[in-house]
Amino acid sequence: MGTRVWCLLLFVCVVVGRSNANTANYLTEDQVGKLISAIWEKPVTSIDVTLYKEIIKPPRNIEDIRKEVTKEFEEMVEIENLLEKPGLTIDKFDIESEFKRRVELYNQPRLMKERMRIDGYLYRLDQTSITPDMDLESELDIHTTYVNSGNKEKNDYTHFSYEHKFKQAKIDNSKKSVWVEHRVDEWIGMPKPISDFFKKVLSQSNIDPEWSTSTPGVDAISKLINGEIKGFRVEIDTLEIDNQIVDKITVSISPQNKKIFCLTVDKENYSRVYNFEMYLHQTGNLYYCRETKEFGKEGYPRQIHTIKYNHLGKIVKETRIVVEKVDLEPENQAELFKFTVPPGYTMVDDRLSPALIIEAMSPALIMEPVENDLSSQATNVQEKEGDVSIHDDNNKTSLDNLDSNSSKKIEHVTKETIRSVGQEKQITDSKLRNLCILLLVVLVFGIAIAYKFTRR
């Protein structure tokens, strides 16, 4: 009897050992081939997506909302004072009504219609907040436009926005205030965090600066199949979800063997990702998850559900998205990403200090790039028909910086009042300085004459 028990225990150990050994090798050549193909698949470089979005967040602190509204109101008052146009927008902005509106807004799901266009590093978002009284059958007006036009890889963080309700256009190049991008181009193909991770590990050279475009090393692929790459492990299991056979890929890192990525993909096409999860390696808690459904013929999903968690595992943001239409690799016009102030909009250029403010009555203004050396305070303005009044932060107008053709067109601008922040103080200081110089000259001249007569 004892012999049988020991034989049974030995058999169980062997079976478990073999099971663990099979899991340790995890991958077949076919699975690795499909994984490599999806990781190195050419990404989408240009996209145009129109979608409806529902955002659910935990209720915000009421006092924080009041501070936010008050700060925006104070900024508007400051701008109007600089423009010497009191009441331009303030009469449209009531603090209490706006505060109540936002309290209600932040305590219920937010509904929006968005159109996002991406072309390489260029990004544009046209956004409309949907309210119950809106007719969704008709064309919805765009409320706000956000554009990142600078190449961040070259330390250019130029970005701008159009507030269509208050007719204000604002441009800045501060890294701190650059717009957060919703990368709708990453909803097709292998998720970028995973592809970046594998490219670094499997590239022919881990220190190759071009690892994102390099090919995987043969030795690395062999080691991946045999589970011999130190520092992380990959498991692929085949299972059935919603009557569909899928492959589940799990990526863990050593030495704690903590899971960092988990995703389910189409068994034959790993570029079609149904579920994607990211975990915090410090705690092992789920940080982000995304579910995608209803893929079109181009491989782009029509339904997306995302959830973001904090370090304690509590939900901080949940988003449900329905894609209305998508165009992959469209020929986007460059004008979409250029800062062109619409007619009748006030322009605020925060790239300069203090900010340059241009109030445009009827023309469309196209602002040329400002040099990073802000000490020059150079501003180029191209003007199309109509009147503009310019508020410059120097003690001279921006007409000095226009090209010869533009300057002829805008001679009538001098009829408008041209002022800048602190200009009156600069004029007073200039007068005092000139008076002191004059007195000094008179004094020196008087001393010279007195000395001449004394010599005689």
C-alpha positions as CSV (number, residue, x, y, z in Angstrom):
1,M,0.0,0.0,0.0
2,G,2.8,2.4,1.0
3,T,4.6,1.6,-2.3
4,R,1.5,2.5,-4.3
5,V,1.2,5.8,-2.5
6,W,4.8,6.7,-3.2
7,C,4.5,5.8,-6.9
8,L,1.3,7.9,-7.2
9,L,3.0,10.9,-5.6
10,L,6.0,10.4,-7.9
11,F,3.7,10.3,-10.9
12,V,2.0,13.5,-9.8
13,C,5.3,15.2,-9.4
14,V,6.4,14.1,-12.9
15,V,3.2,15.3,-14.5
16,V,3.3,18.7,-12.7
17,G,7.0,19.0,-13.6
18,R,6.2,18.3,-17.3
19,S,3.3,20.7,-17.2
20,N,5.6,23.5,-15.8
21,A,8.2,22.6,-18.3
22,N,5.7,23.0,-21.1
23,T,4.6,26.3,-19.7
24,A,8.2,27.4,-19.4
25,N,8.7,26.9,-23.1
26,Y,5.3,28.6,-23.6
27,L,5.6,29.5,-27.3
28,T,5.6,27.7,-30.6
29,E,7.4,28.9,-33.7
30,D,4.0,29.7,-35.2
31,Q,3.0,31.8,-32.2
32,V,6.3,33.7,-32.2
33,G,6.1,34.3,-35.9
34,K,2.6,35.9,-35.6
35,L,3.8,37.9,-32.5
36,I,6.8,39.3,-34.4
37,S,4.7,40.1,-37.4
38,A,2.3,42.1,-35.3
39,I,5.0,43.9,-33.4
40,W,6.9,45.0,-36.5
41,E,3.8,45.8,-38.6
42,K,4.0,49.2,-40.2
43,P,2.0,51.6,-38.0
44,V,-0.7,54.0,-39.2
45,T,1.0,57.4,-39.8
46,S,-2.1,59.4,-40.7
47,I,-5.7,59.1,-39.6
48,D,-9.1,60.9,-39.5
49,V,-11.6,59.6,-36.9
50,T,-15.0,60.9,-35.9
51,L,-16.5,59.5,-32.8
52,Y,-19.0,59.8,-29.9
53,K,-17.6,59.6,-26.4
54,E,-19.0,59.1,-22.9
55,I,-16.7,59.9,-20.0
56,I,-17.4,58.7,-16.5
57,K,-15.4,60.1,-13.6
58,P,-15.7,60.1,-9.8
59,P,-17.4,63.3,-8.5
60,R,-15.0,66.3,-8.1
61,N,-14.5,68.4,-5.0
62,I,-16.9,71.3,-5.2
63,E,-14.4,73.8,-3.9
64,D,-11.9,72.8,-6.6
65,I,-14.6,73.4,-9.2
66,R,-15.3,76.9,-7.8
67,K,-11.6,77.8,-7.8
68,E,-11.3,76.6,-11.5
69,V,-14.3,78.8,-12.6
70,T,-13.0,81.8,-10.6
71,K,-9.5,81.5,-12.1
72,E,-10.9,81.4,-15.7
73,F,-13.1,84.4,-15.0
74,E,-10.1,86.4,-13.6
75,E,-8.0,85.5,-16.7
76,M,-10.8,86.8,-19.0
77,V,-10.9,90.1,-17.0
78,E,-7.2,90.4,-17.3
79,I,-7.3,89.9,-21.1
80,E,-10.1,92.4,-21.5
81,N,-8.3,95.0,-19.4
82,L,-5.2,94.6,-21.7
83,L,-7.5,95.0,-24.7
84,E,-9.2,98.0,-23.1
85,K,-12.5,96.3,-24.2
86,P,-14.3,95.7,-20.9
87,G,-17.5,93.7,-21.2
88,L,-16.4,91.9,-24.4
89,T,-16.9,88.4,-23.0
90,I,-17.4,89.0,-19.2
91,D,-21.1,89.7,-19.8
92,K,-21.4,86.2,-21.3
93,F,-19.7,84.6,-18.3
94,D,-21.6,84.4,-15.0
95,I,-19.6,82.8,-12.2
96,E,-22.5,81.3,-10.3
97,S,-24.3,79.9,-13.3
98,E,-21.1,78.5,-14.7
99,F,-20.2,77.0,-11.3
100,K,-23.6,75.2,-11.1
101,R,-23.3,74.0,-14.6
102,R,-19.9,72.4,-14.0
103,V,-21.0,70.8,-10.7
104,E,-23.8,69.2,-12.6
105,L,-21.5,68.3,-15.5
106,Y,-18.8,66.7,-13.3
107,N,-21.3,64.6,-11.4
108,Q,-22.7,62.9,-14.4
109,P,-21.3,61.3,-17.5
110,R,-19.9,63.7,-20.1
111,L,-21.0,63.2,-23.6
112,M,-18.9,64.5,-26.5
113,K,-18.5,64.4,-30.2
114,E,-14.9,64.5,-31.4
115,R,-13.0,64.6,-34.6
116,M,-9.4,63.7,-34.4
117,R,-6.8,64.1,-37.1
118,I,-3.3,62.9,-36.8
119,D,-0.5,63.2,-39.3
120,G,2.9,62.1,-38.0
121,Y,3.6,64.3,-35.0
122,L,0.8,66.7,-35.9
123,Y,-2.4,66.4,-33.9
124,R,-5.8,68.2,-34.0
125,L,-8.9,67.6,-32.0
126,D,-12.2,69.3,-32.7
127,Q,-14.5,68.8,-29.7
128,T,-18.2,69.4,-29.0
129,S,-19.8,68.9,-25.6
130,I,-23.2,67.3,-26.0
131,T,-26.1,68.5,-23.9
132,P,-29.6,67.0,-23.6
133,D,-31.2,69.8,-25.6
134,M,-29.0,69.2,-28.7
135,D,-30.4,67.7,-31.8
136,L,-28.0,64.9,-32.7
137,E,-29.5,64.5,-36.1
138,S,-28.3,67.9,-37.2
139,E,-24.7,69.1,-37.6
140,L,-23.2,70.0,-34.3
141,D,-21.1,73.2,-33.9
142,I,-17.5,72.7,-32.7
143,H,-16.9,74.3,-29.3
144,T,-13.2,74.0,-28.9
145,T,-10.2,73.1,-31.2
146,Y,-6.9,71.8,-29.8
147,V,-3.8,71.5,-31.9
148,N,-0.2,70.3,-31.2
149,S,1.8,71.5,-34.2
150,G,5.3,71.2,-32.8
151,N,7.7,68.3,-33.1
152,K,8.3,67.1,-29.6
153,E,11.3,65.0,-30.6
154,K,13.0,68.3,-31.6
155,N,11.9,70.1,-28.3
156,D,9.3,72.0,-30.2
157,Y,6.1,72.1,-28.1
158,T,4.1,74.6,-30.1
159,H,0.4,74.2,-29.5
160,F,-2.7,76.3,-29.9
161,S,-6.5,76.3,-29.3
162,Y,-9.6,78.0,-30.6
163,E,-12.3,78.8,-28.1
164,H,-15.2,79.3,-30.6
165,K,-17.8,80.3,-28.0
166,F,-15.7,83.3,-26.7
167,K,-13.9,83.8,-30.1
168,Q,-10.4,83.5,-28.7
169,A,-7.4,82.0,-30.3
170,K,-4.4,81.2,-28.1
171,I,-0.9,79.9,-29.0
172,D,1.9,78.7,-26.7
173,N,5.1,76.7,-26.8
174,S,5.5,75.7,-23.2
175,K,6.1,72.0,-22.5
176,K,4.0,72.2,-19.3
177,S,0.8,73.2,-21.1
178,V,1.0,71.1,-24.3
179,W,-2.3,69.3,-25.0
180,V,-2.8,65.7,-24.0
181,E,-3.3,63.6,-27.1
182,H,-5.9,60.9,-27.5
183,R,-4.0,58.5,-29.8
184,V,-6.8,57.0,-31.8
185,D,-4.2,55.8,-34.3
186,E,-3.1,53.2,-31.7
187,W,-6.4,51.5,-31.6
188,I,-5.4,49.5,-34.6
189,G,-2.6,46.9,-34.4
190,M,-0.4,45.9,-31.5
191,P,-0.6,48.3,-28.5
192,K,2.4,50.7,-28.6
193,P,3.6,49.9,-25.0
194,I,3.8,46.2,-25.9
195,S,5.4,46.7,-29.3
196,D,8.0,49.1,-27.8
197,F,8.8,46.7,-25.0
198,F,9.4,43.7,-27.4
199,K,11.3,45.8,-29.9
200,K,13.8,46.8,-27.2
201,V,14.2,43.2,-26.0
202,L,14.3,41.5,-29.4
203,S,16.2,44.1,-31.5
204,Q,19.6,43.0,-32.9
205,S,21.1,45.6,-30.6
206,N,19.4,46.7,-27.4
207,I,21.3,49.9,-27.5
208,D,20.5,50.6,-31.1
209,P,18.9,54.1,-31.3
210,E,16.9,52.9,-34.2
211,W,15.4,49.9,-32.3
212,S,11.9,50.9,-33.2
213,T,12.5,50.2,-36.9
214,S,15.3,47.5,-36.7
215,T,14.6,43.9,-37.3
216,P,14.5,41.2,-34.5
217,G,17.7,39.3,-33.9
218,V,17.6,35.6,-34.8
219,D,19.2,34.6,-31.5
220,A,16.6,36.6,-29.6
221,I,13.7,34.9,-31.4
222,S,15.2,31.5,-30.6
223,K,15.6,32.4,-27.0
224,L,12.1,33.8,-26.9
225,I,10.7,30.5,-28.1
226,N,12.7,28.5,-25.5
227,G,12.0,31.0,-22.7
228,E,15.7,31.8,-22.3
229,I,15.6,35.6,-22.3
230,K,16.5,36.7,-18.8
231,G,14.4,39.4,-17.1
232,F,11.0,38.5,-18.4
233,R,8.8,35.7,-19.6
234,V,6.0,35.3,-22.1
235,E,3.1,32.9,-22.0
236,I,0.5,32.2,-24.7
237,D,-2.6,30.2,-24.0
238,T,-5.4,29.4,-26.3
239,L,-8.9,29.8,-24.9
240,E,-12.5,30.5,-25.9
241,I,-14.2,33.8,-25.1
242,D,-17.7,34.6,-26.3
243,N,-17.8,31.5,-28.6
244,Q,-14.5,32.7,-30.2
245,I,-11.1,31.0,-30.0
246,V,-8.4,33.5,-29.1
247,D,-4.8,33.6,-27.9
248,K,-4.1,35.1,-24.5
249,I,-0.6,36.6,-24.2
250,T,0.8,37.3,-20.8
251,V,4.1,39.2,-20.2
252,S,5.8,39.1,-16.8
253,I,9.1,40.5,-15.5
254,S,11.6,38.9,-13.1
255,P,12.6,38.3,-10.4
256,Q,9.2,38.6,-8.8
257,N,7.5,37.3,-11.9
258,K,5.0,40.1,-11.8
259,K,2.6,40.5,-14.7
260,I,2.9,43.8,-16.6
261,F,0.9,43.1,-19.8
262,C,-1.9,40.9,-20.7
263,L,-3.9,40.8,-24.0
264,T,-6.2,38.6,-26.0
265,V,-5.8,38.6,-29.8
266,D,-7.2,36.9,-32.8
267,K,-5.7,33.5,-33.0
268,E,-4.7,33.9,-36.7
269,N,-4.0,37.7,-36.6
270,Y,-2.2,39.1,-33.6
271,S,-2.7,42.6,-34.9
272,R,-6.4,42.4,-34.0
273,V,-6.4,43.0,-30.2
274,Y,-9.6,42.4,-28.3
275,N,-8.5,43.1,-24.8
276,F,-5.4,44.9,-23.5
277,E,-4.3,45.3,-19.8
278,M,-1.4,47.1,-18.2
279,Y,-0.3,46.5,-14.6
280,L,1.9,48.5,-12.2
281,H,5.1,46.4,-11.8
282,Q,5.7,47.9,-8.3
283,T,2.3,46.6,-6.9
284,G,1.0,44.3,-9.5
285,N,-2.3,46.3,-9.5
286,L,-4.2,46.8,-12.8
287,Y,-3.5,50.3,-14.1
288,Y,-5.3,50.4,-17.5
289,C,-7.5,48.2,-19.6
290,R,-9.0,48.5,-23.0
291,E,-11.7,46.4,-24.8
292,T,-12.3,46.7,-28.5
293,K,-15.1,45.3,-30.7
294,E,-16.7,45.3,-34.1
295,F,-13.7,45.6,-36.3
296,G,-14.1,47.0,-39.8
297,K,-12.5,45.6,-43.0
298,E,-9.5,47.8,-42.5
299,G,-9.0,46.3,-39.0
300,Y,-10.2,49.4,-37.0
301,P,-12.6,48.8,-34.1
302,R,-16.0,50.6,-33.9
303,Q,-16.5,50.2,-30.2
304,I,-13.8,51.0,-27.5
305,H,-14.2,50.8,-23.8
306,T,-11.3,51.9,-21.6
307,I,-10.8,52.1,-17.8
308,K,-8.0,53.8,-15.9
309,Y,-7.1,53.0,-12.3
310,N,-5.0,54.7,-9.6
311,H,-2.2,53.0,-7.7
312,L,-4.8,51.7,-5.2
313,G,-6.8,50.0,-7.9
314,K,-9.7,52.5,-7.8
315,I,-11.3,53.7,-11.1
316,V,-10.4,57.3,-11.9
317,K,-11.8,57.4,-15.5
318,E,-14.0,55.3,-17.6
319,T,-14.6,56.0,-21.3
320,R,-17.0,54.4,-23.8
321,I,-16.5,55.2,-27.5
322,V,-18.5,54.6,-30.6
323,V,-16.7,55.3,-33.9
324,E,-18.9,57.0,-36.5
325,K,-16.3,56.9,-39.3
326,V,-12.6,56.5,-39.9
327,D,-10.2,57.2,-42.7
328,L,-6.8,55.6,-42.6
329,E,-3.9,57.4,-44.3
330,P,-5.9,60.4,-45.6
331,E,-4.3,63.2,-47.4
332,N,-4.6,65.8,-44.6
333,Q,-4.1,69.4,-45.6
334,A,-1.3,71.2,-43.9
335,E,-3.6,74.2,-43.1
336,L,-5.4,72.0,-40.5
337,F,-2.3,72.3,-38.2
338,K,-1.4,75.9,-38.9
339,F,-2.3,78.7,-36.4
340,T,-4.8,80.7,-38.5
341,V,-6.8,83.1,-36.3
342,P,-10.4,83.1,-37.6
343,P,-12.0,86.5,-38.5
344,G,-13.3,88.3,-35.4
345,Y,-11.2,86.3,-32.9
346,T,-8.9,87.8,-30.3
347,M,-5.5,86.3,-30.5
348,V,-3.3,85.7,-27.4
349,D,0.4,84.8,-28.1
350,D,1.8,83.3,-24.9
351,R,5.1,82.5,-26.6
352,L,6.1,86.1,-25.7
353,S,6.4,87.6,-22.3
354,P,4.3,89.5,-21.6
355,A,1.8,88.0,-24.0
356,L,1.2,89.6,-27.3
357,I,-2.5,90.3,-27.9
358,I,-4.0,91.1,-31.3
359,E,-7.7,91.9,-31.6
360,A,-8.8,91.0,-35.1
361,M,-12.0,92.7,-36.2
362,S,-12.5,91.1,-39.6
363,P,-9.4,89.6,-41.2
364,A,-7.9,86.1,-40.8
365,L,-4.5,86.3,-39.3
366,I,-1.8,83.7,-40.0
367,M,1.0,83.8,-37.4
368,E,4.5,82.8,-38.6
369,P,6.8,80.8,-36.2
370,V,8.4,82.8,-33.4
371,E,12.1,82.1,-32.7
372,N,12.9,80.4,-29.4
373,D,15.0,83.4,-28.5
374,L,12.2,85.5,-27.0
375,S,14.6,88.4,-26.3
376,S,14.1,89.4,-29.9
377,Q,10.3,89.7,-29.3
378,A,9.9,89.4,-33.1
379,T,6.4,88.9,-34.3
380,N,5.4,88.4,-38.0
381,V,1.8,89.0,-39.0
382,Q,0.2,88.3,-42.4
383,E,-3.1,90.1,-42.9
384,K,-5.9,89.5,-45.3
385,E,-8.3,92.5,-45.9
386,G,-9.9,94.4,-43.1
387,D,-8.7,96.1,-39.8
388,V,-6.6,94.8,-37.0
389,S,-5.4,96.5,-33.9
390,I,-2.1,95.2,-32.4
391,H,-1.1,95.2,-28.8
392,D,2.7,94.6,-28.7
393,D,4.8,94.0,-25.6
394,N,7.5,96.4,-26.9
395,N,7.4,100.1,-27.0
396,K,7.0,99.9,-30.8
397,T,4.4,98.4,-33.1
398,S,4.7,95.1,-34.8
399,L,4.6,96.8,-38.1
400,D,8.3,97.1,-38.0
401,N,8.5,93.3,-38.3
402,L,6.2,93.0,-41.3
403,D,7.5,92.3,-44.8
404,S,7.4,95.1,-47.3
405,N,4.3,93.8,-49.0
406,S,2.3,93.4,-45.8
407,S,3.4,96.7,-44.4
408,K,1.9,98.6,-47.4
409,K,-1.4,96.8,-46.8
410,I,-1.6,97.7,-43.1
411,E,-0.7,101.4,-43.1
412,H,-4.2,102.1,-41.9
413,V,-3.5,100.2,-38.7
414,T,-1.8,103.3,-37.2
415,K,-5.2,104.9,-37.0
416,E,-6.1,102.4,-34.3
417,T,-4.9,102.7,-30.7
418,I,-1.6,100.7,-30.3
419,R,-0.7,100.0,-26.7
420,S,1.2,97.4,-24.7
421,V,1.3,96.2,-21.1
422,G,3.2,98.9,-19.2
423,Q,3.5,101.2,-22.2
424,E,2.4,104.3,-20.4
425,K,5.0,103.6,-17.7
426,Q,7.6,103.2,-20.4
427,I,6.7,106.5,-22.0
428,T,6.9,108.3,-18.6
429,D,10.3,106.7,-17.8
430,S,11.5,107.7,-21.3
431,K,10.5,111.4,-20.7
432,L,12.2,111.5,-17.4
433,R,15.3,109.9,-18.8
434,N,15.4,112.4,-21.7
435,L,14.9,115.3,-19.2
436,C,17.8,114.1,-17.1
437,I,20.0,113.9,-20.1
438,L,19.0,117.4,-21.2
439,L,19.8,118.8,-17.7
440,L,23.1,117.0,-17.7
441,V,24.1,118.5,-21.0
442,V,23.1,122.0,-19.9
443,L,25.1,121.6,-16.7
444,V,28.2,120.4,-18.6
445,F,27.8,123.3,-21.1
446,G,27.4,125.8,-18.2
447,I,30.5,124.5,-16.4
448,A,32.5,124.7,-19.7
449,I,31.5,128.3,-20.3
450,A,32.3,129.3,-16.6
451,Y,35.7,127.6,-16.9
452,K,36.4,129.5,-20.1
453,F,35.6,132.9,-18.6
454,T,37.7,132.0,-15.5
455,R,40.7,131.3,-17.7
456,R,40.4,134.7,-19.2
